[in-house]
Amino acid sequence: MSRVALVTGGTRGIGAAIAKALKDKGYKVAANYAGNDEAAQRFNAETGIPVFKWDVSSFEACGEGIKAVEAALGPVDVLVNNAGITRDAMLHRMKPEQWMAVINTNLGSLFNMCRHVIEGMRERKFGRIVNISSINGQKGQMGQTNYSAAKAGEIGFTKALAQEAARAGVTVNAICPGYINTEMVQAVPKDVLEKSILPLIPIGRLGEPEEIARCVVFLAADDAGLITGATLSANGGQYFH
């Protein structure tokens, strides 16, 4: 029987690549999204992967959303917490709502999602949770105190839950992508990309979403049971941690 995988923020960018890669490996995949109906419907039409709309920053919405996924596909075996937003500003100019939006969506969502699946995973003695953090959660980034704090928090959350769930056959790992060729990075001015970003990456190029997806497929596999509490840096050598 195919395992069920749920990917948050799963209809665009890195999340879409993860959802497609898991489907290609035989998982029954559900993709969550927040607001872009057009992109979600296009993704569904192209891949056949069912899409489910809810706000991951809401505990209640996550509970209802996961119930809908499990009613359609079965209990969630693999959870990929990929959903995230940015609200960049220097701290001395950052508004409270910019801080809270990023913390609630990027970090709060890990509690909101994991809390609703962890009991079932423990009972079934199997689970794979993969949290998509960021290089900026490891090294920090100017103008992103909110984002860096949330992504660093994801790593701490990962290590703690990994210890709690290990004996129950549930692994919890984090992946920290560097600069990946997504819409968000493509929006960076070309001269900034070429002069300020690419020279910092030893391999000399951006990562591709499919490269992060392959990391997830590896950690999600039944055979990856030895690996838990790990942080996998996928950044082309930009930062060693």
C-alpha positions as CSV (number, residue, x, y, z in Angstrom):
1,M,0.0,0.0,0.0
2,S,1.3,3.4,-1.0
3,R,2.3,5.8,1.8
4,V,0.5,9.1,2.1
5,A,2.6,12.3,1.9
6,L,1.3,15.8,2.7
7,V,3.3,18.8,1.5
8,T,2.4,22.3,2.8
9,G,3.0,25.1,0.4
10,G,3.0,22.3,-2.1
11,T,1.7,23.9,-5.3
12,R,4.5,26.2,-6.3
13,G,8.3,26.5,-6.2
14,I,10.2,24.0,-3.9
15,G,6.9,22.6,-2.6
16,A,5.6,21.7,-6.0
17,A,8.9,20.0,-6.9
18,I,8.7,18.0,-3.6
19,A,5.1,17.0,-4.3
20,K,5.9,15.8,-7.8
21,A,9.1,13.9,-6.7
22,L,7.2,12.1,-4.0
23,K,4.4,11.2,-6.4
24,D,7.0,9.9,-8.9
25,K,8.3,7.6,-6.1
26,G,4.9,6.1,-5.6
27,Y,3.5,8.1,-2.7
28,K,-0.1,9.2,-2.5
29,V,0.5,13.0,-2.3
30,A,-1.7,15.9,-1.1
31,A,-0.5,19.5,-1.6
32,N,-1.7,22.2,0.7
33,Y,-1.7,25.9,-0.4
34,A,-2.8,29.2,1.1
35,G,-4.3,31.5,-1.4
36,N,-3.2,31.3,-5.0
37,D,-6.2,29.4,-6.5
38,E,-5.1,29.8,-10.1
39,A,-1.6,28.3,-9.4
40,A,-3.1,25.5,-7.4
41,Q,-5.6,24.5,-10.0
42,R,-2.9,24.6,-12.7
43,F,-0.7,22.4,-10.5
44,N,-3.5,20.0,-10.0
45,A,-4.3,19.8,-13.7
46,E,-0.7,19.2,-14.6
47,T,0.1,16.6,-12.0
48,G,-3.1,15.0,-10.9
49,I,-2.1,15.7,-7.3
50,P,-5.1,16.8,-5.1
51,V,-4.8,20.2,-3.6
52,F,-6.2,21.4,-0.3
53,K,-6.6,25.1,0.7
54,W,-6.0,26.2,4.3
55,D,-4.0,28.6,6.4
56,V,-1.1,26.8,8.1
57,S,-0.8,29.6,10.7
58,S,-4.2,28.5,12.1
59,F,-4.3,25.5,14.4
60,E,-7.9,24.8,13.8
61,A,-7.6,25.2,10.0
62,C,-4.7,22.7,10.0
63,G,-6.9,20.2,12.0
64,E,-9.7,20.5,9.5
65,G,-7.4,20.4,6.5
66,I,-5.6,17.2,7.7
67,K,-9.0,15.6,8.3
68,A,-9.9,16.3,4.7
69,V,-6.6,14.9,3.4
70,E,-6.9,11.7,5.5
71,A,-10.6,11.3,4.4
72,A,-9.4,11.4,0.8
73,L,-6.1,9.5,0.9
74,G,-5.7,7.9,4.3
75,P,-3.6,8.6,7.4
76,V,-0.6,10.9,6.8
77,D,2.7,8.9,6.9
78,V,5.0,11.7,5.6
79,L,4.6,15.4,6.4
80,V,6.7,18.0,4.7
81,N,6.5,21.4,6.3
82,N,7.4,23.6,3.4
83,A,5.0,26.6,3.7
84,G,6.7,29.9,4.3
85,I,6.5,33.6,3.7
86,T,8.8,36.6,3.9
87,R,8.0,40.1,5.2
88,D,11.5,41.6,5.0
89,A,12.5,44.8,6.8
90,M,15.3,46.0,9.0
91,L,14.3,45.5,12.6
92,H,14.2,49.2,13.5
93,R,11.6,49.6,10.8
94,M,9.8,46.3,11.2
95,K,6.1,46.4,12.1
96,P,4.7,44.0,14.7
97,E,2.4,42.5,12.1
98,Q,5.4,41.7,9.8
99,W,7.1,39.9,12.7
100,M,4.0,37.9,13.7
101,A,3.0,36.9,10.2
102,V,6.4,35.3,9.5
103,I,6.7,33.7,12.9
104,N,3.1,32.3,12.8
105,T,3.3,31.0,9.3
106,N,6.9,29.7,9.1
107,L,7.4,28.4,12.7
108,G,3.9,28.2,14.3
109,S,2.8,26.0,11.4
110,L,5.2,23.3,12.5
111,F,3.3,22.9,15.8
112,N,0.0,23.3,14.1
113,M,0.7,20.6,11.5
114,C,2.8,18.2,13.6
115,R,0.4,18.2,16.6
116,H,-2.4,16.9,14.4
117,V,-0.4,14.0,12.9
118,I,2.1,13.0,15.6
119,E,-0.3,10.8,17.6
120,G,-1.3,8.8,14.6
121,M,2.3,8.3,13.5
122,R,3.3,7.2,17.0
123,E,0.4,4.7,17.2
124,R,1.3,3.2,13.7
125,K,5.0,3.1,14.7
126,F,6.0,5.0,11.5
127,G,6.3,8.6,10.4
128,R,8.6,10.9,8.5
129,I,8.5,14.6,9.2
130,V,10.7,16.9,7.1
131,N,10.9,20.6,7.9
132,I,12.2,22.9,5.2
133,S,14.2,25.5,7.0
134,S,16.8,27.8,5.3
135,I,20.4,28.8,5.2
136,N,19.3,32.1,6.7
137,G,18.1,30.2,9.8
138,Q,21.7,28.9,10.2
139,K,23.7,32.1,9.4
140,G,21.2,34.9,9.8
141,Q,20.4,37.5,7.1
142,M,20.2,41.3,7.3
143,G,16.7,42.5,6.9
144,Q,15.3,39.1,8.0
145,T,15.3,39.0,11.7
146,N,11.7,37.6,11.6
147,Y,12.5,35.0,8.9
148,S,15.9,34.0,10.3
149,A,14.4,33.6,13.8
150,A,11.6,31.4,12.5
151,K,13.9,29.2,10.4
152,A,16.3,28.8,13.3
153,G,13.4,27.9,15.4
154,E,12.5,25.2,12.9
155,I,15.8,23.6,13.5
156,G,15.4,23.6,17.3
157,F,11.9,22.2,16.9
158,T,13.2,19.4,14.7
159,K,15.9,18.4,17.2
160,A,13.5,18.3,20.1
161,L,10.7,16.4,18.3
162,A,13.2,13.9,16.9
163,Q,14.2,13.0,20.5
164,E,10.5,12.6,21.5
165,A,9.4,10.5,18.6
166,A,12.5,8.3,17.9
167,R,11.3,5.2,19.9
168,A,8.0,5.3,18.1
169,G,9.6,4.9,14.6
170,V,9.0,8.6,13.7
171,T,12.0,10.5,12.2
172,V,12.1,14.3,12.2
173,N,14.7,16.1,10.0
174,A,15.3,19.6,8.6
175,I,16.6,20.7,5.2
176,C,18.3,24.1,4.9
177,P,18.2,25.2,1.2
178,G,20.5,28.0,0.1
179,Y,19.5,30.2,-2.9
180,I,17.2,28.1,-5.1
181,N,15.9,29.0,-8.6
182,T,12.3,29.9,-7.6
183,E,10.0,32.8,-8.3
184,M,11.2,34.5,-5.1
185,V,14.9,34.4,-6.2
186,Q,14.1,35.2,-9.8
187,A,12.5,38.5,-8.5
188,V,16.0,39.6,-7.3
189,P,17.5,42.1,-9.8
190,K,19.9,40.4,-12.2
191,D,22.9,42.5,-11.4
192,V,22.4,41.9,-7.6
193,L,22.2,38.1,-8.3
194,E,25.3,38.1,-10.5
195,K,27.4,40.5,-8.4
196,S,26.3,39.8,-4.8
197,I,24.8,36.4,-4.6
198,L,26.4,34.0,-7.1
199,P,30.0,34.8,-6.1
200,L,29.2,33.6,-2.6
201,I,28.1,30.1,-3.8
202,P,31.2,27.9,-4.4
203,I,29.5,25.8,-7.1
204,G,28.7,29.0,-9.0
205,R,25.0,28.6,-9.6
206,L,21.6,28.6,-7.9
207,G,20.1,25.3,-6.7
208,E,17.1,23.9,-8.5
209,P,13.9,23.0,-6.7
210,E,14.3,19.4,-7.9
211,E,17.5,19.1,-5.9
212,I,15.8,19.9,-2.7
213,A,13.0,17.5,-3.6
214,R,15.6,14.7,-3.9
215,C,16.7,15.5,-0.4
216,V,13.2,15.1,0.8
217,V,12.6,11.8,-1.0
218,F,15.8,10.4,0.6
219,L,14.7,11.4,4.2
220,A,11.1,10.3,3.6
221,A,12.0,6.8,2.6
222,D,11.3,3.8,4.8
223,D,15.0,3.0,4.6
224,A,16.0,6.3,6.2
225,G,15.1,5.3,9.7
226,L,18.6,5.8,11.1
227,I,18.6,9.5,10.3
228,T,16.7,11.7,12.7
229,G,17.3,15.1,14.3
230,A,19.6,15.9,11.4
231,T,20.0,19.2,9.5
232,L,20.8,18.7,5.9
233,S,22.5,21.8,4.3
234,A,21.8,22.0,0.6
235,N,23.4,25.3,-0.4
236,G,26.2,24.6,-2.9
237,G,28.8,25.2,-0.3
238,Q,27.8,28.7,0.6
239,Y,27.7,28.0,4.3
240,F,29.1,25.1,6.3
241,H,27.2,24.2,9.4
